[in-house]
């Protein structure tokens, strides 16, 4: 992967981490009864799945390339 692609992957992961922080830490602390809201579970589930999707998109092709050598 090129340096520019690495930079893009890094900043996308930083955005994902910021979303995780907001969805999983700040919202439950700041909003009373957050866990009882209908949007809480999907919001937190998406926050927890995003790093795995990021890994599959950016690291998956490299893993498959490395295995074919």
FENWOSUL-V420471 format. One line per field, one symbol per residue. phi: phi as a letter, one per 20 degrees, with the letter a starting at -180 (. if undefined). psi: psi as a letter, one per 20 degrees, with the letter a starting at -180 (. if undefined). burial: I if it has 9 or more other C-alpha atoms within 8 Angstrom, else O. Layout:
phi->???
psi->???
burial->???
This chain:
phi->.ffffffffffffffffffffffdcffffedfmgfeffeffffffffeegfffgfffeeggffffffef
psi->qrhghhgghghghhgghggggghiggghghppkgiiqhigghghgghhhghhggghghhghhghghii.
burial->OOOOOIOOIOOOIOOIOOIIIIIIIIIIOOOOOIOOOOOIOOIIOOIIOIIOOIIIOIIIIOOOOOOOO
